Amino acid sequence: MLFSFFKRFTSNKFTNSFAFQILKLKQPQSNRTPKDLFNLDIRALWPVWIEEYTILKTWTDKNAYKRRYSLGEKYVFPTIGSLRPYQVSIQNVVDCLELAMQSTQQTHLKVLIALSQFLRWSTAKNLRNPNIRLPTEIDLIEPYLGMRLRNPGGHHPSADWRDIPLFISLLIKEDCVSATALLFTILTVSRLQPIQQAQWKEVNLPLREWLVPSSHMKGKQGRNRPHEVPLSTQALDLLRSLSQSNTDENLIFTANGKELSGTALRKLIRKLDRKAHELGHGGFRDPIQNNRVAVTHGFRASFATWAQENGADMSVVELCLAHVDSNDKHNGAYRRGQMIGRRRELLQKWADYCFSAITNQI
């Protein structure tokens, strides 16, 4: 089952490697006993952990499974792959993070999250002592690393909402699919996954709406909901400029028929940050997040802050962001209003503000 799941979304090289790790266990997951697992090292347990998450459908992003295995293969197995979960020490975790930090300054945080998830799963399987703290806890790791680690569950760095018009004025000069996708992301205040997987059949141009299916939304599969996005004039014009040579089943934002990568958008944001610096501007960085360059998801925070500063109804803002109402204890059983009209009005004001630097130059 897992082999066929990965075969649809990954290269043959990765699929064959991952499938081999699963198949060589020989026993079906349902028949595997705690004793069987106890005799396996981390290299062998890692795909078992991912397999169980696959069955439970814990991750909605289909690429999450691939990324978790890739992190293990690159940064975990070379360091602690031959150990049992109960043998993993704080120093072992630090060694994995230091290996990851040789590549980029962000990968080590992803490794830390994956290791923490894996060790929690191992604890639930009685593969380590539940009375001993996880060696992945930040306050234990920082003294070993000699540096501060941001909380992996922290906020995404975002651009100051007052700098968004400048960002858009630089963005529209870029002639690439990434720029088009990023602009649509900002105008619709969407998460990245719905943008990457958006198809033309989801868009109703006459009604000026984009219906994101539940399978593309954040949350556990089966519990997430579809999200209706009213399109501003600028977002609608952007789609119309693209739609002439596409069919319903095609992805909207693609250069080769495949999903656009999040890395491409991050690189574009960094490029525009450098351009802003060349123009004598401070760039698009978040002082609250150690002056890190804004990321794609951070523009949602820029929108929310802009709306708050301009007196918008925050319940409408939350619906635009497709956030679940934390005060609704009945999970939407009674509060079913979507405020489409009010959201359309707010998103149009947001789009007008985004393009205000360009409008003022005309």
C-alpha positions in Angstrom: 0.0 0.0 0.0 2.7 2.4 1.0 4.7 1.6 -2.1 1.8 2.5 -4.4 1.2 5.7 -2.4 4.8 7.0 -2.9 5.0 5.8 -6.5 2.6 8.4 -7.6 4.4 11.4 -6.1 8.2 10.5 -6.0 11.0 9.6 -8.3 11.7 5.9 -8.9 15.0 6.2 -7.1 13.3 7.4 -3.9 10.3 5.1 -4.2 12.5 2.0 -4.6 14.7 3.0 -1.7 11.8 3.7 0.6 9.8 0.7 -0.5 12.8 -1.5 0.1 13.1 -0.2 3.7 9.4 -1.1 4.3 9.4 -4.5 2.6 12.6 -5.8 4.2 10.7 -5.7 7.5 8.8 -8.7 6.1 6.0 -8.5 8.6 2.8 -6.4 8.0 2.5 -3.5 10.4 -0.7 -4.9 12.0 1.1 -8.1 13.0 4.2 -6.4 14.3 4.7 -6.8 18.1 6.5 -4.4 20.4 9.2 -7.1 20.7 9.7 -7.0 17.0 10.1 -3.2 17.0 12.4 -3.3 20.0 15.0 -5.3 18.1 15.1 -2.7 15.2 17.5 0.2 15.0 16.4 3.8 14.1 17.3 3.3 10.4 14.8 0.4 10.3 12.2 2.0 12.6 12.1 5.4 10.7 10.1 4.0 7.7 7.8 2.1 10.1 7.0 5.3 11.9 6.2 7.0 8.6 4.1 4.0 7.5 1.9 4.3 10.6 1.4 8.0 10.0 0.5 7.2 6.4 -2.2 4.8 7.6 -3.5 7.3 10.1 -3.5 10.1 7.5 -1.9 12.5 10.1 -0.3 14.7 7.4 -2.5 16.2 4.7 0.5 17.3 2.5 1.4 14.2 0.5 5.0 15.4 0.2 5.4 15.4 4.0 6.0 11.7 4.1 8.8 12.0 1.5 10.4 14.9 3.3 10.4 13.1 6.7 12.2 10.1 5.1 14.6 12.3 3.3 15.5 14.1 6.5 16.2 10.8 8.2 18.3 9.5 5.2 20.4 12.7 5.1 20.9 13.7 8.7 19.6 11.1 11.1 20.8 7.7 9.7 24.5 8.7 9.2 24.7 9.8 12.9 22.4 7.6 15.0 20.9 5.1 12.4 22.4 2.1 14.2 21.1 3.1 17.7 17.9 2.1 19.4 15.5 4.9 20.4 16.2 4.4 24.1 19.9 4.9 23.4 19.5 8.4 21.9 21.1 11.1 24.0 21.1 14.9 23.9 24.6 14.8 22.3 23.3 12.4 19.6 20.5 14.9 18.7 23.0 17.8 18.7 25.2 15.8 16.3 22.3 15.4 13.9 21.5 19.1 14.1 25.1 20.1 13.5 25.2 17.8 10.4 22.1 19.5 9.1 23.5 23.0 9.8 26.3 22.3 7.4 23.8 22.5 4.6 21.5 25.5 5.5 20.4 27.5 8.5 16.9 26.2 8.5 17.2 22.5 7.9 18.3 21.7 11.5 14.9 22.9 12.8 13.1 20.5 10.5 15.4 17.7 11.6 14.6 18.6 15.3 10.9 18.5 14.6 11.1 15.1 12.8 13.3 13.6 15.5 10.9 14.8 18.2 7.9 13.3 16.4 9.8 10.0 15.9 10.9 9.8 19.6 7.3 10.5 20.8 6.1 7.7 18.6 8.9 5.5 20.0 7.8 6.3 23.5 4.2 5.3 22.7 5.5 2.0 21.4 7.4 1.4 24.6 10.7 1.7 22.8 12.0 4.2 25.4 11.3 5.1 29.0 8.4 7.5 29.2 9.7 8.9 32.5 12.9 10.3 30.8 12.6 13.6 29.0 12.9 13.7 25.3 16.5 14.6 24.3 15.0 16.8 21.6 13.6 19.4 24.0 15.0 22.8 23.3 16.1 23.8 26.8 18.2 20.6 26.9 19.8 21.1 23.5 20.8 24.8 23.6 23.6 24.5 26.1 25.2 21.8 24.0 24.8 23.8 20.8 25.9 27.1 22.4 23.3 29.0 20.6 19.6 29.9 20.8 17.1 27.8 19.0 13.8 29.4 18.0 10.7 27.3 19.0 9.9 25.0 16.0 6.3 25.9 16.6 7.0 29.6 16.4 5.6 32.2 14.0 6.7 32.5 10.4 8.7 35.6 9.6 6.6 38.2 7.8 7.1 41.5 6.0 5.8 44.7 7.6 2.4 45.4 6.1 3.5 49.0 5.3 6.1 47.5 3.0 3.7 45.3 1.0 3.0 47.9 -1.8 6.8 48.1 -2.4 7.1 44.3 -2.4 4.3 44.0 -5.0 5.8 46.7 -7.2 9.0 44.7 -7.4 7.2 41.4 -7.7 5.2 42.3 -10.8 8.4 43.0 -12.7 9.5 39.3 -12.3 8.5 37.2 -15.3 8.2 33.7 -14.0 5.6 31.2 -12.7 6.9 31.7 -9.1 6.1 35.4 -9.3 2.6 34.8 -10.6 1.9 32.1 -7.9 3.3 34.3 -5.1 1.2 37.3 -6.2 -1.9 35.2 -6.2 -1.0 33.8 -2.8 -0.7 37.3 -1.4 -3.9 38.5 -3.0 -5.9 35.5 -1.7 -4.0 35.3 1.6 -3.8 31.5 1.0 -1.5 28.9 2.4 1.0 27.4 0.0 -0.5 23.9 -0.5 -3.7 25.1 -2.1 -1.7 27.3 -4.5 0.6 24.4 -5.4 -2.3 22.1 -6.1 -4.8 24.6 -7.5 -6.5 23.4 -10.7 -8.6 25.3 -13.2 -11.7 23.3 -12.4 -11.7 24.9 -8.9 -12.1 28.4 -10.3 -15.5 29.9 -11.3 -14.6 33.0 -13.3 -18.2 34.3 -13.8 -18.8 34.1 -10.0 -15.4 35.4 -9.2 -14.7 32.6 -6.8 -12.1 29.9 -6.1 -13.3 26.8 -4.3 -10.4 25.1 -2.6 -11.3 21.4 -2.0 -10.9 20.0 1.5 -8.1 17.7 0.4 -5.9 20.8 -0.2 -6.7 22.4 3.1 -4.8 22.3 6.4 -5.9 19.8 9.0 -6.3 16.1 9.4 -7.7 14.4 6.4 -11.4 13.8 6.8 -11.8 16.7 9.2 -10.7 19.6 7.1 -13.3 21.6 5.0 -13.4 23.1 1.6 -12.7 26.9 1.5 -14.4 29.4 -0.7 -12.2 32.3 -1.7 -13.8 35.4 -3.2 -11.5 36.8 -5.9 -10.6 40.5 -6.1 -10.4 42.2 -9.5 -6.6 41.9 -9.5 -6.7 38.2 -8.7 -9.3 37.6 -11.3 -7.3 39.5 -13.9 -4.3 37.5 -13.1 -6.1 34.2 -13.7 -7.7 35.5 -16.9 -4.2 36.3 -18.2 -3.2 32.6 -17.6 -6.4 30.7 -18.5 -6.5 30.8 -22.3 -4.3 27.8 -22.9 -5.3 25.6 -20.0 -7.9 22.9 -19.3 -9.8 22.1 -16.2 -7.6 19.2 -15.0 -4.3 21.2 -15.4 -2.5 22.9 -12.5 -2.8 26.7 -12.6 0.7 27.5 -11.4 3.2 25.2 -13.2 6.0 25.5 -15.6 6.4 21.8 -16.5 3.1 20.1 -15.4 4.4 19.5 -11.9 3.6 21.3 -8.7 5.5 24.4 -7.9 8.1 24.0 -5.1 8.0 26.2 -2.0 11.7 26.6 -2.4 11.2 28.6 -5.6 9.0 31.1 -3.9 11.4 31.5 -0.9 14.2 32.2 -3.3 12.1 34.8 -5.1 11.3 36.5 -1.8 15.0 36.6 -0.9 15.8 38.0 -4.4 13.3 40.8 -3.9 14.7 41.5 -0.4 18.2 42.0 -2.0 16.7 44.3 -4.6 15.0 46.4 -1.9 18.4 46.7 -0.1 20.0 47.9 -3.4 17.3 50.6 -3.6 18.2 51.8 -0.1 15.2 50.1 1.6 15.5 48.0 4.7 14.1 44.9 2.8 11.4 42.5 3.8 12.5 41.1 7.2 10.9 40.4 10.5 12.6 42.1 13.5 10.6 39.9 15.8 12.0 36.7 14.2 15.7 37.7 14.5 15.5 39.8 11.3 14.9 36.8 9.1 13.6 37.4 5.6 9.9 36.9 5.2 8.5 33.6 4.0 5.5 32.8 1.8 3.3 32.0 4.8 4.3 35.2 6.5 2.2 37.3 4.1 -0.9 36.0 5.8 0.3 37.7 9.0 1.0 40.9 7.0 -2.6 40.8 5.8 -4.0 40.2 9.3 -1.9 43.0 10.8 -3.0 45.4 7.9 -6.6 44.5 8.5 -6.3 45.0 12.3 -4.6 48.4 11.9 -7.3 49.5 9.6 -10.2 48.5 11.8 -11.4 45.5 10.0 -13.7 43.0 11.7 -11.3 40.2 12.9 -14.0 37.5 12.5 -14.0 38.3 8.8 -10.2 38.3 8.7 -10.2 34.9 10.4 -12.6 33.5 7.7 -10.4 35.0 5.0 -7.4 33.1 6.5 -9.5 29.9 6.8 -8.9 29.7 10.5 -11.1 27.6 12.7 -13.0 29.6 15.3 -11.4 28.7 18.6 -14.6 29.9 20.4 -16.8 27.5 18.4 -16.8 24.4 20.6 -19.2 22.6 18.3 -16.9 22.6 15.3 -19.1 24.6 13.0 -22.3 22.8 13.8 -24.1 26.1 14.4 -21.9 28.9 13.1 -22.0 28.1 9.4 -22.0 31.6 8.0 -19.1 32.3 5.6 -19.5 36.1 5.2 -18.7 35.9 1.5 -19.8 39.4 0.7 -17.8 40.9 3.6 -14.8 38.8 2.8 -15.0 39.9 -0.9 -15.0 43.5 0.2 -12.1 43.1 2.5 -10.0 41.2 0.0 -10.7 43.8 -2.6 -9.5 46.5 -0.2 -6.4 44.4 0.5 -5.7 44.0 -3.2 -6.1 47.7 -3.8 -3.7 48.4 -1.0 -1.1 45.9 -2.4 -1.2 47.7 -5.7 -1.2 51.2 -4.3 2.4 51.9 -5.0 1.9 51.0 -8.7 -1.3 53.0 -8.9 0.3 56.1 -7.4 3.1 55.9 -10.1 0.6 56.0 -13.0 
